Amino acid sequence: MALIKTAFVEAGIPVEAVNEFIEHRKKLKKPLTQGSLERNMREAWKAKSIGFTPEAAIYETIDAGWQGINVKWLVSRLESKKEEPTPTTNRSTRDLSPSDMFDTSWAM
């Protein structure tokens, strides 16, 4: 069964994003019905309320490995990305310039 995608394209969701979502679902062995595709695309459209474009919501869902688009999950994912600790640098080299790191004058 071919899924009808024209309504989403007309609504401004790029056909490439819709196709990638369909392929993602196939890889998960969770093929879409027309109704499921429509519900997911409506949810992608709702993601505009949290600052995502529908296209970004689709790609974020694919990147996360989720089988469906869910605005609440996207909010949680955004919050967790903000809370990720920044990597710390090695204290012994953070204040050294490259020339200092290769200085062998101390060995003489």
C-alpha positions in Angstrom: 0.0 0.0 0.0 1.4 3.4 -1.0 1.1 6.0 1.6 -0.3 9.4 0.6 2.2 12.1 1.4 0.9 15.1 -0.7 -1.0 16.7 2.2 2.1 16.9 4.3 4.2 18.3 1.5 1.4 20.9 0.9 1.5 21.7 4.6 5.2 22.5 4.3 6.8 19.3 5.6 9.5 18.3 3.1 8.8 15.0 1.2 12.4 13.9 2.0 11.7 14.1 5.7 8.5 12.2 5.4 10.2 9.5 3.2 13.0 9.2 5.8 10.5 8.7 8.6 8.7 6.0 6.6 12.1 4.3 5.9 13.0 4.6 9.6 9.8 2.8 10.6 10.5 0.1 8.1 13.9 -0.5 9.5 12.3 -0.7 13.0 10.0 -3.3 11.5 7.1 -1.0 12.4 5.6 -0.1 9.0 3.1 2.8 9.0 -0.5 2.8 8.1 -2.0 5.9 6.5 -3.6 6.8 9.8 -0.4 6.3 11.8 1.5 8.5 9.3 -1.1 11.2 9.6 -1.0 11.1 13.5 2.8 11.3 13.4 2.9 14.2 11.0 0.3 16.1 13.1 2.5 15.6 16.1 5.5 16.9 14.1 3.4 19.9 13.3 2.6 20.4 17.0 6.4 20.5 17.8 6.4 24.0 16.4 5.0 25.0 19.9 8.3 24.1 21.4 10.5 25.6 18.8 11.0 22.7 16.4 10.1 22.8 12.7 8.1 19.7 11.7 11.2 18.6 9.7 13.4 19.0 12.8 11.0 17.0 14.9 11.0 14.2 12.4 14.8 14.0 12.2 15.2 14.3 16.0 12.8 11.3 16.3 14.8 9.3 13.8 18.1 10.2 15.5 16.6 9.1 18.9 15.5 5.8 17.4 11.9 6.4 18.4 9.1 4.7 16.5 6.9 7.8 16.7 6.9 11.5 17.1 5.9 12.8 20.5 6.2 16.4 21.6 6.6 15.4 25.3 9.6 13.2 24.4 11.1 16.0 22.4 10.8 18.4 25.4 12.5 15.8 27.6 15.3 15.2 25.0 15.9 19.0 24.8 16.1 19.3 28.6 18.5 16.4 28.8 20.8 17.9 26.2 20.9 21.1 28.1 21.9 19.2 31.3 24.8 17.2 29.8 28.0 18.1 31.6 30.7 19.8 29.7 33.9 17.8 29.4 36.6 18.9 31.7 40.1 19.5 30.5 43.2 17.9 31.8 44.5 20.3 34.5 48.2 19.6 33.6 47.9 20.9 30.1 45.0 23.4 30.0 47.2 26.4 30.7 50.1 25.4 28.5 50.8 26.7 25.0 51.9 24.2 22.4 55.4 25.5 22.6 55.4 24.9 26.4 54.3 21.3 25.9 57.3 20.5 23.7 59.9 22.4 25.7 62.8 20.1 26.6 65.1 22.8 28.1 64.4 21.5 31.5 66.0 18.1 30.6 69.5 19.6 30.1 
